[in-house]
């Protein structure tokens, strides 16, 4: 459950939830993050310390996979592995943190300000590894639910 990574000085640091563990859980249908045991803040993306109080006393939690679109943009020039056009949105999870992902099932040419405030269910999709990486990408996806 713990991961070990090195910082720039070569010192080993224990991370409660590594990217590898997060990605593996997401591919199994679980959306993991952290909750601070000191101030109860929900933390995403996973970090070494709580962004609210600075405590390292965190625990892995499963988020509900629902939230509300706060803002979005339509991407017309896509990076490798993505196919444009597509919609990228910032969603506020019911637990509080903001997450970014792709809005699925909405025509990018018809996207309007009416998306703001819409409730979404969170999923994921995998994309092939890029030319300069051997790891497949996993990206969050959002599906309108109301």
C-alpha positions as CSV (number, residue, x, y, z in Angstrom):
1,X,0.0,0.0,0.0
2,X,2.9,2.3,0.6
3,X,5.2,3.3,-2.2
4,X,8.8,4.5,-2.1
5,X,10.1,7.2,-4.3
6,X,13.2,9.4,-4.2
7,X,13.3,13.2,-4.1
8,X,15.9,15.3,-5.8
9,X,18.4,14.8,-3.0
10,X,18.2,11.0,-3.2
11,X,16.4,10.7,0.1
12,X,13.7,8.0,0.3
13,X,10.2,9.2,1.1
14,X,7.2,7.1,1.8
15,X,4.1,8.0,-0.2
16,X,0.8,6.7,1.1
17,X,-0.6,6.4,-2.5
18,X,1.7,6.2,-5.5
19,X,0.7,7.0,-9.1
20,X,1.1,3.3,-9.9
21,X,-1.2,2.2,-7.2
22,X,-3.7,5.0,-8.0
23,X,-3.7,4.0,-11.7
24,X,-4.1,0.3,-11.0
25,X,-7.1,1.0,-8.7
26,X,-8.7,3.2,-11.3
27,X,-8.4,0.5,-13.9
28,X,-10.2,-1.8,-11.4
29,X,-13.1,0.7,-11.0
30,X,-11.9,2.4,-7.8
31,X,-11.2,6.1,-7.7
32,X,-8.6,6.5,-4.9
33,X,-7.4,9.6,-3.1
34,X,-6.3,10.6,0.4
35,X,-8.0,12.0,3.4
36,X,-6.1,13.9,6.1
37,X,-6.6,12.3,9.6
38,X,-5.8,15.7,11.2
39,X,-8.2,18.1,9.4
40,X,-10.4,15.6,7.4
41,X,-9.5,17.3,4.1
42,X,-9.8,15.2,0.9
43,X,-6.6,15.3,-1.1
44,X,-6.3,14.8,-4.9
45,X,-4.0,14.3,-6.7
46,X,-2.3,12.2,-4.0
47,X,0.5,14.1,-2.2
48,X,3.0,13.5,0.6
49,X,1.4,16.1,2.9
50,X,-2.1,17.6,3.3
51,X,-2.5,20.8,1.3
52,X,-4.7,22.3,4.0
53,X,-2.8,21.7,7.2
54,X,0.6,20.2,6.2
55,X,0.1,16.9,8.1
56,X,1.6,13.7,6.8
57,X,-1.0,11.7,8.7
58,X,-3.2,10.6,5.8
59,X,-5.2,7.5,4.8
60,X,-6.3,6.1,1.4
61,X,-9.9,6.6,0.7
62,X,-12.2,5.8,-2.2
63,X,-14.1,8.8,-3.7
64,X,-17.7,8.4,-4.8
65,X,-16.9,9.1,-8.5
66,X,-19.3,12.0,-8.9
67,X,-19.0,15.8,-9.1
68,X,-19.9,19.0,-10.8
69,X,-18.3,20.7,-13.8
70,X,-16.7,24.0,-12.8
71,X,-15.2,25.0,-16.2
72,X,-14.2,23.4,-19.5
73,X,-12.4,24.0,-22.8
74,X,-12.5,22.3,-26.2
75,X,-9.1,21.0,-27.4
76,X,-8.6,21.3,-31.2
77,X,-4.8,20.5,-31.3
78,X,-4.3,17.3,-29.4
79,X,-1.1,15.8,-27.9
80,X,0.0,12.4,-29.0
81,X,-2.5,9.5,-28.1
82,X,-5.5,11.9,-28.1
83,X,-7.8,12.6,-31.0
84,X,-9.1,16.2,-31.4
85,X,-11.5,17.7,-30.9
86,X,-12.5,16.8,-27.4
87,X,-13.7,18.5,-24.2
88,X,-11.5,18.9,-21.1
89,X,-13.2,19.9,-17.9
90,X,-12.4,20.7,-14.3
91,X,-14.8,18.9,-12.0
92,X,-15.3,19.5,-8.3
93,X,-15.6,16.1,-6.6
94,X,-18.4,15.7,-4.0
95,X,-15.6,15.2,-1.5
96,X,-14.1,18.7,-2.5
97,X,-11.0,18.3,-4.6
98,X,-10.8,19.5,-8.3
99,X,-10.0,16.9,-10.9
100,X,-9.4,17.2,-14.7
101,X,-10.5,14.9,-17.4
102,X,-12.4,14.4,-20.7
103,X,-16.1,14.9,-21.1
104,X,-17.5,12.0,-23.0
105,X,-20.8,11.8,-25.0
106,X,-21.0,15.6,-25.7
107,X,-20.3,16.9,-29.2
108,X,-17.3,19.3,-28.8
109,X,-18.8,21.6,-31.5
110,X,-22.0,21.9,-29.5
111,X,-20.4,22.5,-26.1
112,X,-21.7,25.6,-24.4
113,X,-21.8,27.3,-21.0
114,X,-24.7,25.1,-20.1
115,X,-22.1,22.4,-19.2
116,X,-21.1,24.5,-16.2
117,X,-22.8,23.2,-13.1
118,X,-23.8,19.9,-14.7
119,X,-23.4,16.7,-12.6
120,X,-21.1,14.0,-13.9
121,X,-20.2,10.4,-13.1
122,X,-16.4,9.8,-13.3
123,X,-14.8,6.9,-15.2
124,X,-11.6,6.4,-17.0
125,X,-10.1,5.4,-20.4
126,X,-6.7,4.1,-21.3
127,X,-4.6,5.5,-24.2
128,X,-1.7,3.8,-25.8
129,X,1.9,4.6,-24.7
130,X,3.4,7.6,-26.5
131,X,6.4,7.4,-28.7
132,X,8.8,8.4,-25.8
133,X,7.1,6.5,-23.0
134,X,6.5,2.8,-22.3
135,X,3.5,3.3,-20.0
136,X,0.0,3.5,-21.3
137,X,-1.9,6.6,-20.2
138,X,-5.0,6.5,-18.0
139,X,-7.2,9.6,-18.1
140,X,-10.3,10.4,-16.2
141,X,-13.6,10.7,-18.1
142,X,-16.8,12.5,-17.2
143,X,-20.3,11.4,-18.2
144,X,-23.3,13.7,-17.7
145,X,-25.8,12.3,-15.3
146,X,-28.5,15.0,-15.1
